[in-house]
Amino acid sequence: MRKRNLTPFGQKVKQRLVEINLTQKKLAEKIGTSEVYLSMILYGERSGEKYISRINEMLKISE
């Protein structure tokens, strides 16, 4: 089984979560999705188009 790699977007999100001391679970709740789905977005298994801008807004990440 191969190791999953974060997308560049996923890396940015993870880094930002650490900086602002927020869990992935909390972020998922705030944007209205599941932790599993958020993870799939961060690893590029789902486009997550519907959530990307909300994630960027929430974490104050520029696109």
N, C-alpha and C positions, 0 to 999 in steps of 0.2 A: 504494500500500500504506500503510495507516495505522499509525502508531506504537502499539505496545502500551504500555499504562499499568499500572503496579503497582497492586495493590489496597492499601487501607490496611494490611492485614496484611502484604503484601509489602514495603511501605515500612518498616514496623516491623522486619521480619526483616533487610532490607538494612542498615538503620541499625545494628542490633545486631551484625551480622556485622562491620561496620567497627569498632565500639567494642571488640569482643573479638578483633579481628584473626583472623577465621576466614573461609575461602573458602566460597562456595556449594557447591563440589565436596566439600569436607570435611564440610559439614553434611549433604549428601545421603548421603554414605557412612555417617555416624554414625546417621542415622535409617533407613537401609536402603532407599534409593530411588536413582533415577538423577538426575543433575544436570538433565537435560532435564525430567523429571517435576516436580522441585522448582521449576524455573523456571515451569512451567505452573501450579503452585499459586500462586506469587507473583504471577502475572499474571492469575489468576482464570479460567484456561482449564480447570482441574480443581479439584474441591472439595478434594481432598486430606484429606478427613475423617479418614482413617486416620492421617495424619501430623501434623496440626495440633497435637495435644496434646504429641506428642513434640518437635516444633519448639519450642513454648512452653517446655517443660521444659528442653530442651537450652540454649536461649538465655536462660532465665530471664525470659521475657516474660509479663506477666499478661494474661489473655484480655480 
